[in-house]
Amino acid sequence: MKTCPKCGSPQVEEHTNYAKETGRTWWVCGTFQTRDCHPHHSELCLEREEKNTLQAKLDDLQASTIHSCGDSCSRPMCVLRRERDELREELERERIRLAACGVVADANTPESAKKWRNMRDEYRSASCDGVARAVDREMRLRRALQKIGNDPCVPPMIADEALTAIEDVRAEKGEAK
């Protein structure tokens, strides 16, 4: 069965006497069409078409879920969107914190440590502080080793043992915390 090209109303059965007599195809909305011309739309058909067009626009707006509800809207889609945005911000902050740990780990000279440890508080983390303490231990051990290694009175074997002992003491202090 055909439907009205404008409003989608069903076609009236063609085997009715009136349809046969007039040679027209009729739809429930009142639109008719002769076999050799375009349809003549009724007022009801045009109103239905306008209603269908407006409903389609409304459906498109609702489907796009764009509205100006604000942060207090409790629509499930809005709540989920806010949660998603918050999680994206948190993920980005954690990515920067992780990158900061790498930068602090590579900054193992006094000058570079001072420069790269100057960061915003929101990017500072317990992990980054732990990395900074480990780098500080590395720098102190390096200085101690240089002092021992530069002392002509200390044999190289003793210098290695001293370094190992210093590392063990530092590790024990780190575990005790």
C-alpha positions in Angstrom: 0.0 0.0 0.0 1.3 3.4 -0.9 1.4 6.3 1.5 1.0 10.0 1.0 4.2 11.5 -0.2 3.9 14.5 2.1 2.4 13.2 5.4 2.6 9.5 5.2 -1.1 8.8 5.5 -2.2 5.4 4.1 -3.8 5.2 0.6 -7.5 4.6 0.4 -8.2 1.3 -1.3 -8.3 1.7 -5.1 -11.2 -0.6 -5.7 -13.8 1.8 -4.3 -16.3 3.1 -6.8 -15.4 6.7 -6.3 -11.7 6.0 -7.0 -12.7 4.2 -10.1 -15.1 6.9 -11.3 -12.7 9.8 -10.8 -9.5 8.1 -11.8 -7.8 9.5 -8.8 -5.7 7.9 -6.1 -6.9 9.0 -2.7 -5.2 9.0 0.7 -6.8 9.1 4.1 -5.5 12.7 4.7 -7.6 13.9 1.7 -4.8 14.3 -0.7 -5.5 13.0 -4.2 -3.6 12.4 -7.4 -4.7 11.8 -10.9 -2.8 9.4 -13.0 -1.3 12.1 -15.2 -0.4 14.9 -12.6 1.2 15.7 -9.3 -0.7 15.2 -6.1 -3.1 17.8 -4.8 -2.5 18.1 -1.1 -5.3 18.8 1.3 -5.0 21.3 4.2 -4.9 18.4 6.6 -2.0 16.8 4.7 0.0 20.1 4.8 -0.7 20.4 8.6 0.5 16.8 9.1 3.6 17.5 7.1 4.4 20.6 9.2 3.8 18.6 12.4 6.1 15.8 11.1 8.8 18.3 10.2 8.6 20.0 13.6 8.7 16.7 15.4 11.7 15.6 13.4 13.5 18.9 14.3 12.6 18.3 18.0 13.8 14.8 17.8 17.1 16.0 16.4 17.5 18.5 19.1 16.8 16.0 21.8 19.1 13.4 20.2 22.0 15.9 20.2 21.4 16.4 23.9 22.6 20.0 23.6 20.9 22.2 26.2 21.8 24.8 28.6 21.0 23.0 31.9 24.2 23.9 33.9 26.0 22.0 36.5 22.9 21.2 38.6 21.1 19.2 35.9 20.3 15.7 37.0 19.5 14.2 33.6 21.5 11.0 33.4 23.3 12.1 30.2 24.4 15.4 31.9 25.6 13.6 35.0 27.6 11.2 32.9 29.0 14.0 30.8 30.2 15.9 33.9 31.7 12.7 35.4 33.5 12.0 32.1 34.9 15.5 32.0 36.1 15.3 35.6 37.8 12.0 34.9 39.5 13.3 31.8 40.9 16.2 33.8 42.1 13.8 36.5 43.7 11.6 33.9 45.5 14.5 32.3 46.7 15.6 35.8 48.0 12.1 36.5 49.8 12.0 33.1 51.6 15.3 34.0 52.5 13.9 37.4 54.0 10.8 35.8 56.0 13.0 33.4 57.1 15.1 36.4 58.5 12.0 38.1 60.6 11.2 35.0 61.9 14.8 34.7 62.8 14.8 38.4 64.5 11.4 38.1 66.7 12.7 35.2 67.6 15.9 37.1 70.6 14.5 39.1 72.8 17.5 39.4 72.2 20.3 42.0 71.5 22.8 39.3 69.1 20.7 37.3 67.4 19.4 40.5 66.7 23.0 41.6 65.4 24.0 38.2 63.1 21.0 37.6 61.7 20.6 41.1 60.0 24.0 40.8 56.5 22.9 39.7 52.9 23.7 40.5 51.6 21.9 43.6 48.8 20.1 41.7 51.5 18.2 39.8 53.5 17.3 42.8 52.8 13.8 44.1 54.1 11.4 46.8 55.8 9.4 44.0 57.5 12.5 42.7 58.7 13.4 46.2 60.1 9.8 46.6 61.9 10.1 43.3 63.4 13.5 44.4 64.6 11.9 47.7 66.2 9.0 45.7 68.0 11.5 43.4 69.2 13.5 46.5 70.7 10.3 47.9 72.3 9.6 44.5 73.9 13.0 44.5 75.1 12.7 48.1 76.6 9.3 47.4 78.3 10.6 44.3 79.9 13.5 46.3 81.0 11.0 49.0 82.5 8.7 46.4 84.3 11.6 44.8 85.8 12.6 48.2 86.8 9.0 48.9 88.1 8.4 45.4 90.1 11.6 45.4 91.8 10.7 48.7 95.2 9.1 47.8 95.3 7.5 51.2 92.2 5.4 50.5 92.8 2.2 48.4 90.2 1.7 45.6 88.9 -1.5 47.2 88.1 0.3 50.4 86.4 3.1 48.4 84.1 0.5 46.8 83.3 -1.0 50.2 82.6 2.4 51.6 80.2 3.2 48.8 78.4 -0.1 49.4 78.2 0.6 53.1 76.8 4.1 52.4 74.2 2.7 50.1 73.1 0.1 52.7 72.7 2.7 55.4 70.7 4.9 53.0 68.5 2.0 52.0 67.8 1.1 55.7 66.9 4.7 56.5 64.5 4.7 53.5 62.8 1.5 54.6 62.5 2.7 58.2 60.4 5.7 57.1 
